[in-house]
Amino acid sequence: MNNSPFYFLILTFILFSCQSKEIREVTKPDVLLEIDRAFSKLSLEKGMNHAFETYIANDGVVLRNNSWPIVGKDSVISRHFSNPDSTFRLTWEPMFADIAKSGDLGYTYGTYLVSTMTGDSLGVGTYVSIWKQQNDQSWKFVFDAGNDGL
């Protein structure tokens, strides 16, 4: 009796099991939670405008109240993030993240806080961001929307 096909099947199973585990490791949602937290920290430290300019993809879309979708990094920056942001702070905390099995697309959602520079609350709300891994392996958001009224 020749056991070669049996050993080949076992070896194939082991190799595919290792590959599946490696893919799962890469797609952990914790990666996006940390990126979203770093995005918020940058907003706190260097201002909302700088943070959004740093983390938006070139084809990013932003939805805001009473506005059509703003499409493209340059349009978003010039229309929504060109006014001075030195009198307030925008920070947020992601509550949940998930990443597609492909490992290159995901989303986060959570709550945000707009406050004065002294920490007095000006408003709170919720947000959702859709993230896409770029060619250089960094993550940039391709969609961002929020609403107020918590």
C-alpha positions as CSV (number, residue, x, y, z in Angstrom):
1,M,0.0,0.0,0.0
2,N,1.4,3.4,-1.1
3,N,0.8,6.2,1.5
4,S,2.2,9.0,-0.8
5,P,-1.2,10.5,-1.7
6,F,-2.3,10.4,1.9
7,Y,0.9,12.3,3.0
8,F,0.4,14.8,0.1
9,L,-3.1,15.5,1.3
10,I,-2.0,16.1,4.9
11,L,0.9,18.4,3.7
12,T,-1.5,20.4,1.5
13,F,-4.0,20.8,4.4
14,I,-1.3,22.0,6.7
15,L,0.0,24.5,4.1
16,F,-3.5,25.9,3.5
17,S,-4.2,26.1,7.2
18,C,-1.0,28.2,7.7
19,Q,-1.9,30.5,4.9
20,S,-5.5,31.1,6.2
21,K,-4.1,31.9,9.7
22,E,-1.6,34.4,8.1
23,I,-4.5,36.2,6.3
24,R,-6.5,36.3,9.5
25,E,-3.6,37.9,11.3
26,V,-3.3,40.7,8.7
27,T,-7.0,41.5,8.7
28,K,-7.4,42.1,12.4
29,P,-9.7,45.0,13.0
30,D,-7.4,46.3,15.8
31,V,-5.2,47.7,13.1
32,L,-7.9,50.1,12.0
33,L,-8.9,51.0,15.6
34,E,-5.3,52.1,16.2
35,I,-5.1,54.0,13.0
36,D,-8.3,55.8,13.8
37,R,-7.0,56.6,17.3
38,A,-3.8,58.0,15.8
39,F,-5.9,60.1,13.4
40,S,-7.8,61.6,16.4
41,K,-4.5,62.1,18.3
42,L,-3.0,64.0,15.4
43,S,-6.2,66.2,15.3
44,L,-5.7,67.0,19.0
45,E,-2.0,67.7,18.7
46,K,-1.8,69.5,15.3
47,G,-5.4,70.5,14.5
48,M,-8.3,69.0,12.6
49,N,-7.1,70.4,9.2
50,H,-3.7,68.8,9.4
51,A,-5.1,65.5,10.5
52,F,-7.7,65.3,7.7
53,E,-5.2,66.3,5.1
54,T,-2.8,63.6,6.4
55,Y,-5.4,60.7,6.5
56,I,-7.6,61.4,3.5
57,A,-7.1,59.4,0.3
58,N,-6.7,61.2,-2.9
59,D,-10.2,60.0,-4.0
60,G,-11.7,60.5,-0.5
61,V,-15.3,61.6,0.0
62,V,-16.7,63.6,2.9
63,L,-20.4,64.0,3.7
64,R,-21.4,67.0,5.9
65,N,-24.7,68.6,6.9
66,N,-26.4,70.7,4.3
67,S,-23.8,69.9,1.6
68,W,-23.5,67.7,-1.5
69,P,-20.8,65.0,-1.2
70,I,-17.3,66.6,-1.4
71,V,-15.2,64.4,-3.6
72,G,-11.4,64.3,-3.9
73,K,-8.7,65.3,-1.4
74,D,-8.1,68.7,-3.0
75,S,-11.8,69.6,-3.0
76,V,-12.3,68.4,0.6
77,I,-9.3,70.4,1.9
78,S,-10.2,73.6,0.1
79,R,-13.9,73.5,0.8
80,H,-14.0,72.0,4.3
81,F,-10.6,72.1,6.0
82,S,-9.1,75.5,4.9
83,N,-10.6,77.6,7.6
84,P,-8.5,78.2,10.8
85,D,-9.0,75.5,13.4
86,S,-7.1,77.1,16.2
87,T,-10.1,78.0,18.4
88,F,-11.5,74.5,18.8
89,R,-10.6,70.8,19.0
90,L,-12.1,67.8,17.3
91,T,-11.3,64.4,18.8
92,W,-13.1,61.1,18.5
93,E,-13.0,57.6,19.9
94,P,-13.7,54.6,17.6
95,M,-16.0,52.0,19.1
96,F,-15.8,49.3,16.5
97,A,-13.8,48.4,13.4
98,D,-13.9,45.6,10.8
99,I,-11.8,44.7,7.8
100,A,-12.8,42.8,4.7
101,K,-11.3,39.3,4.2
102,S,-9.3,40.8,1.4
103,G,-7.4,42.9,4.0
104,D,-7.5,46.1,2.1
105,L,-10.8,47.7,3.0
106,G,-12.5,48.3,6.3
107,Y,-14.5,50.7,8.4
108,T,-14.6,52.3,11.9
109,Y,-17.4,54.1,13.7
110,G,-17.6,55.8,17.0
111,T,-18.3,59.1,18.8
112,Y,-16.7,62.5,18.4
113,L,-16.3,65.6,20.6
114,V,-15.9,69.2,19.5
115,S,-14.6,71.3,22.3
116,T,-13.0,74.7,23.0
117,M,-9.3,74.9,23.6
118,T,-10.0,74.9,27.3
119,G,-12.0,71.7,27.0
120,D,-15.6,73.0,27.2
121,S,-17.9,70.9,25.0
122,L,-19.3,72.5,21.9
123,G,-20.9,69.4,20.5
124,V,-20.9,65.6,20.3
125,G,-22.0,63.1,17.7
126,T,-21.3,59.9,15.9
127,Y,-19.2,59.2,12.8
128,V,-18.3,56.5,10.3
129,S,-15.1,56.2,8.2
130,I,-14.4,53.8,5.5
131,W,-10.7,53.0,5.1
132,K,-8.7,51.6,2.2
133,Q,-5.1,50.3,2.2
134,Q,-3.0,52.3,-0.2
135,N,-0.3,51.0,-2.6
136,D,2.3,52.0,0.0
137,Q,0.5,49.8,2.6
138,S,-0.7,52.9,4.6
139,W,-4.4,53.3,5.4
140,K,-6.3,56.4,4.3
141,F,-10.0,57.0,4.6
142,V,-12.0,57.0,1.4
143,F,-15.3,58.1,3.1
144,D,-16.1,60.1,6.2
145,A,-19.5,61.1,7.6
146,G,-20.7,62.3,10.9
147,N,-23.9,63.5,12.6
148,D,-24.5,65.5,15.7
149,G,-27.1,65.2,18.4
150,L,-26.1,62.5,20.9
